[in-house]
Amino acid sequence: MKYIPLVSVACLSLAAGIGSSALRAQQPQAAAHVLDLKGEWHIDASSAPLAAGQSLAAGQKVADSSSHQGDYITIIHDQDMSRQRFVLNGSNGNSVVVEGSAPVQSNSSNSFKGMVQAAWGVLLSKPPEIASHYALTLSRGGNAVKESEDVVMLDPAQGLFLPPAPADLPAGHYTLSVSRSGDSASAVEETGVLTSDGSWKPLPLKTLGLYEISISNDDGDPIADVMLLAVAPASYQSTREAFDSIQARARTWTGPHARSDRHLFLRSFLLSASRP
């Protein structure tokens, strides 16, 4: 039997370790993710087109091969959740360099990072709930249709507690079209009672999960569309805090289409939080 000297084994192990470290170092660390895009966008002229939810490294050049005016890409930086949006307008070329740097990991940011990563995973799966979200507050029949997202509590004994109504909505009875998210065929109509203090009486629903609710007035005009994650009383506070943290980051976005991007991101988070 031939024996390998221990020093040789140690050297081989060290070389393997160095090789693994070098390989990891060569892999670009994610510094940002694609929130939304229109057009055929690629990283550094690679053949595979980008999709919403994909990761990007700082310094990478992202180019649009279709080069149609109005094509855009929205990038969210992992470090501070800031937003970078690039729109082709015929004079600024067809490429953009990803800004920022890979975030430094810490125990305090692990939970937040996990929530955000889950949202990116939802975007990659392209669920129908994402594709159907409104781009902005619409106007139908003279009424503003307000889109929103929220976390609410469902108590089996009392029902589903809706979030506070818009301040300009008068007290009264409203028609609510309620469906489990992504399944509009199962929509049922409920009568929503808005009290004088701006709160809704609980809806007689018993099932936890994600809901899409459209609210209409007496004339049948839609006035609000909301996506709600209904959770049990025991988990409401923790889910509420997580959603508020995500919402606070997204609320800082400014500029064109910031509202649409915010809705898209919040819906992605609610969808990820509703999955087992």
C-alpha positions as CSV (number, residue, x, y, z in Angstrom):
1,M,0.0,0.0,0.0
2,K,1.3,3.4,-0.9
3,Y,1.0,6.1,1.8
4,I,0.6,9.8,1.0
5,P,2.6,12.0,3.4
6,L,0.5,14.1,5.7
7,V,2.1,17.3,4.5
8,S,0.9,16.4,0.9
9,V,-2.6,15.8,2.1
10,A,-2.6,19.1,3.9
11,C,-1.3,20.9,0.8
12,L,-4.0,19.2,-1.3
13,S,-6.7,20.3,1.2
14,L,-5.3,23.8,1.3
15,A,-5.2,24.0,-2.5
16,A,-8.8,22.7,-2.7
17,G,-9.9,25.3,-0.2
18,I,-8.2,28.1,-2.1
19,G,-9.7,26.9,-5.3
20,S,-13.2,26.9,-3.8
21,S,-12.7,30.4,-2.4
22,A,-11.4,31.6,-5.7
23,L,-14.5,30.1,-7.5
24,R,-16.8,31.8,-5.0
25,A,-14.9,35.1,-5.4
26,Q,-15.4,34.9,-9.2
27,Q,-19.2,34.6,-8.8
28,P,-20.7,38.1,-8.7
29,Q,-22.6,38.9,-5.5
30,A,-26.2,40.2,-5.9
31,A,-26.4,43.9,-5.3
32,A,-29.8,44.5,-6.8
33,H,-32.9,42.8,-8.3
34,V,-35.2,43.5,-11.3
35,L,-38.6,44.7,-10.1
36,D,-40.2,45.2,-13.4
37,L,-39.3,45.6,-17.1
38,K,-40.6,46.1,-20.6
39,G,-38.5,45.0,-23.6
40,E,-35.7,42.4,-24.1
41,W,-33.2,43.2,-21.5
42,H,-29.9,41.3,-21.1
43,I,-26.9,41.3,-18.8
44,D,-23.6,42.2,-20.6
45,A,-25.0,41.1,-24.0
46,S,-25.8,37.6,-22.7
47,S,-28.3,35.5,-24.6
48,A,-30.8,34.9,-21.8
49,P,-33.3,37.7,-21.4
50,L,-33.9,39.1,-17.9
51,A,-37.1,38.6,-16.0
52,A,-38.7,40.3,-13.0
53,G,-37.2,39.0,-9.8
54,Q,-33.7,38.2,-11.2
55,S,-30.6,39.3,-9.3
56,L,-28.0,41.7,-10.6
57,A,-24.4,42.5,-9.6
58,A,-23.1,46.0,-9.2
59,G,-21.3,47.3,-12.3
60,Q,-23.1,45.0,-14.7
61,K,-24.3,46.6,-17.9
62,V,-27.9,45.9,-18.7
63,A,-29.0,46.5,-22.3
64,D,-32.3,46.4,-24.2
65,S,-31.9,44.5,-27.5
66,S,-35.4,45.5,-28.8
67,S,-34.6,49.2,-28.3
68,H,-38.2,50.4,-28.6
69,Q,-38.9,53.8,-27.2
70,G,-40.7,53.5,-23.9
71,D,-39.0,50.2,-22.9
72,Y,-37.9,50.4,-19.3
73,I,-36.3,48.5,-16.5
74,T,-36.8,49.1,-12.7
75,I,-34.0,47.9,-10.4
76,I,-34.2,47.8,-6.6
77,H,-30.9,47.9,-4.7
78,D,-30.5,45.3,-2.0
79,Q,-28.4,47.6,0.2
80,D,-31.0,50.2,1.0
81,M,-34.0,49.3,-1.1
82,S,-33.6,52.4,-3.3
83,R,-35.0,52.4,-6.8
84,Q,-33.2,52.8,-10.1
85,R,-35.5,53.2,-13.2
86,F,-34.2,53.6,-16.7
87,V,-36.5,54.4,-19.7
88,L,-35.5,54.4,-23.3
89,N,-36.4,57.8,-24.8
90,G,-34.4,57.9,-28.0
91,S,-31.5,60.0,-26.7
92,N,-30.0,58.2,-23.7
93,G,-28.9,55.0,-25.4
94,N,-30.2,51.5,-24.7
95,S,-28.2,50.4,-21.7
96,V,-27.7,51.2,-18.0
97,V,-25.0,50.2,-15.5
98,V,-26.3,48.7,-12.2
99,E,-25.5,51.0,-9.3
100,G,-24.7,50.1,-5.7
101,S,-22.8,47.4,-4.0
102,A,-23.6,44.0,-2.4
103,P,-25.0,44.5,1.1
104,V,-22.9,43.6,4.2
105,Q,-24.6,40.7,6.0
106,S,-25.6,41.0,9.6
107,N,-27.8,39.1,12.0
108,S,-30.1,42.1,12.3
109,S,-30.8,42.3,8.6
110,N,-31.2,38.5,8.0
111,S,-35.0,38.5,8.6
112,F,-35.6,41.5,6.4
113,K,-33.4,40.0,3.7
114,G,-35.4,36.8,3.9
115,M,-38.7,38.6,3.4
116,V,-37.3,40.5,0.4
117,Q,-35.8,37.4,-1.2
118,A,-39.1,35.6,-0.9
119,A,-40.8,38.5,-2.8
120,W,-38.3,38.2,-5.6
121,G,-39.0,34.5,-5.8
122,V,-42.7,35.3,-6.3
123,L,-41.9,37.7,-9.1
124,L,-39.9,35.0,-10.9
125,S,-42.9,32.7,-10.8
126,K,-45.1,35.2,-12.6
127,P,-48.4,34.5,-10.7
128,P,-51.6,36.0,-12.2
129,E,-52.1,38.2,-9.1
130,I,-49.0,40.2,-10.1
131,A,-50.0,40.6,-13.8
132,S,-53.4,41.9,-12.9
133,H,-52.4,44.7,-10.6
134,Y,-53.4,48.2,-11.7
135,A,-50.6,50.5,-12.9
136,L,-51.9,53.5,-11.0
137,T,-55.0,55.0,-9.5
138,L,-57.6,54.8,-12.2
139,S,-60.7,56.9,-12.9
140,R,-63.9,55.1,-13.7
141,G,-67.2,56.9,-14.2
142,G,-65.9,59.9,-12.4
143,N,-64.8,57.9,-9.4
144,A,-61.1,57.3,-8.4
145,V,-60.3,53.6,-8.1
146,K,-57.8,53.4,-5.3
147,E,-55.5,50.4,-5.2
148,S,-54.0,49.2,-2.0
149,E,-52.5,46.3,-0.1
150,D,-52.7,45.4,3.6
151,V,-52.5,42.8,6.3
152,V,-55.7,42.2,8.3
153,M,-56.8,39.9,11.0
154,L,-59.4,37.2,10.6
155,D,-61.1,36.0,13.8
156,P,-63.2,32.9,13.3
157,A,-65.7,34.2,15.8
158,Q,-66.1,37.7,14.3
159,G,-64.9,37.5,10.7
160,L,-62.5,39.5,8.6
161,F,-61.5,42.9,9.7
162,L,-61.1,45.3,6.8
163,P,-58.5,48.1,6.9
164,P,-59.7,51.7,7.5
165,A,-61.6,53.2,4.6
166,P,-60.3,56.2,2.7
167,A,-61.0,59.5,4.6
168,D,-63.2,60.8,1.8
169,L,-65.5,57.7,1.7
170,P,-68.9,58.5,3.3
171,A,-70.5,56.1,5.8
172,G,-73.1,53.7,4.3
173,H,-73.5,50.4,2.5
174,Y,-71.2,49.2,-0.3
175,T,-71.0,46.2,-2.5
176,L,-67.8,44.1,-2.0
177,S,-66.7,41.6,-4.6
178,V,-64.6,39.2,-2.6
179,S,-62.4,36.4,-4.2
180,R,-59.5,34.3,-3.1
181,S,-56.4,35.8,-4.8
182,G,-55.9,34.6,-8.3
183,D,-59.3,33.0,-8.5
184,S,-61.8,35.7,-9.7
185,A,-64.2,32.9,-10.9
186,S,-65.0,32.2,-7.2
187,A,-65.9,35.8,-6.3
188,V,-68.8,36.4,-4.0
189,E,-70.7,39.6,-3.2
190,E,-70.8,40.8,0.3
191,T,-72.5,43.9,1.8
192,G,-69.9,46.2,3.4
193,V,-71.1,48.5,6.1
194,L,-68.9,51.5,6.7
195,T,-69.6,53.3,10.0
196,S,-69.4,57.0,10.7
197,D,-66.0,56.6,12.4
198,G,-64.5,55.3,9.1
199,S,-64.3,51.6,10.1
200,W,-65.9,48.6,8.4
201,K,-68.0,46.0,10.2
202,P,-66.3,42.6,9.9
203,L,-67.1,40.5,6.9
204,P,-68.4,37.0,7.6
205,L,-65.4,35.1,6.2
206,K,-63.8,32.1,7.8
207,T,-60.8,31.1,5.7
208,L,-57.3,32.5,6.2
209,G,-55.2,33.5,3.2
210,L,-54.9,36.1,0.4
211,Y,-58.0,38.0,-0.8
212,E,-58.7,40.5,-3.6
213,I,-61.6,42.7,-2.9
214,S,-63.3,45.3,-5.2
215,I,-65.5,47.9,-3.5
216,S,-68.4,49.6,-5.5
217,N,-70.8,52.3,-4.5
218,D,-74.7,52.3,-4.8
219,D,-74.4,53.1,-8.5
220,G,-72.2,50.1,-9.2
221,D,-69.1,52.3,-9.8
222,P,-65.8,50.7,-8.6
223,I,-64.1,52.9,-6.0
224,A,-61.4,50.7,-4.5
225,D,-59.4,47.5,-5.2
226,V,-57.5,46.0,-2.3
227,M,-55.3,42.9,-1.8
228,L,-55.5,41.6,1.7
229,L,-53.5,39.0,3.6
230,A,-55.9,37.6,6.2
231,V,-54.0,36.1,9.2
232,A,-55.0,34.6,12.5
233,P,-55.0,36.8,15.6
234,A,-51.9,35.0,17.0
235,S,-49.7,35.9,14.0
236,Y,-51.2,39.3,13.2
237,Q,-48.7,41.4,15.0
238,S,-45.6,39.9,13.6
239,T,-47.0,39.9,10.1
240,R,-48.2,43.4,10.5
241,E,-44.7,44.6,11.6
242,A,-43.0,42.8,8.6
243,F,-45.4,44.4,6.1
244,D,-45.0,47.8,7.7
245,S,-41.2,47.4,7.3
246,I,-41.5,46.6,3.7
247,Q,-44.0,49.3,3.0
248,A,-41.8,51.9,4.7
249,R,-38.9,51.2,2.4
250,A,-41.2,51.3,-0.7
251,R,-42.8,54.6,0.4
252,T,-39.5,56.4,-0.1
253,W,-39.5,55.7,-3.9
254,T,-40.2,58.8,-6.0
255,G,-40.4,59.7,-9.6
256,P,-42.5,58.4,-12.5
257,H,-44.3,55.2,-11.9
258,A,-43.2,54.9,-8.3
259,R,-46.7,54.2,-7.2
260,S,-47.1,51.3,-9.7
261,D,-43.7,49.9,-8.6
262,R,-44.7,50.1,-5.0
263,H,-47.9,48.2,-5.5
264,L,-46.1,45.5,-7.5
265,F,-43.5,45.1,-4.7
266,L,-46.1,45.0,-1.9
267,R,-48.2,42.5,-3.8
268,S,-45.2,40.3,-4.3
269,F,-44.5,40.4,-0.5
270,L,-48.1,39.5,0.4
271,L,-48.1,36.6,-2.0
272,S,-44.8,35.3,-0.6
273,A,-46.1,35.7,3.0
274,S,-49.3,33.8,2.1
275,R,-47.4,30.7,0.9
276,P,-46.6,27.8,3.2
